[in-house]
């Protein structure tokens, strides 16, 4: 009985020790691998439509979008694409210009785009923002907004 008590005490002590030594964040190892292998990749905090108020947009409408992003690495540029089906068309590109907001703790960029007058009524399209870091162009952060062209 005494040896069973000792074994149980040893087991409980091991469990307590195991859980008390786990003050490492579960993602810490992954973040270290990314820093060592790739560096820092950018993050997009928000991508939203400012004007118009609706995502149903007639041809010729001017869209204003607000992109909020950040990176611990060196940002290279921000690109915008129009995606219709499987076709991607670059519609804008901007080199990185710091525009830090103390409120959102991100950089911000307003992007304006005019919906083509030739776009078919009843169709849908997506505007995608891509933020890339220097040396990590193959790993952009992406965010999208979807639109419809009313009949």
HELIX and SHEET records of a PDB file:
HELIX    1   1 UNK A    2  UNK A   20  1                                  19    
HELIX    2   2 UNK A   28  UNK A   37  1                                  10    
SHEET    1   A 4 UNK A  43  UNK A  51  0                                        
SHEET    2   A 4 UNK A  62  UNK A  70 -1                                        
SHEET    3   A 4 UNK A 106  UNK A 114 -1                                        
SHEET    4   A 4 UNK A 100  UNK A 101 -1                                        
SHEET    1   B 4 UNK A  87  UNK A  95  0                                        
SHEET    2   B 4 UNK A  75  UNK A  84 -1                                        
SHEET    3   B 4 UNK A 124  UNK A 133 -1                                        
SHEET    4   B 4 UNK A 141  UNK A 148 -1                                        
END                                                                             
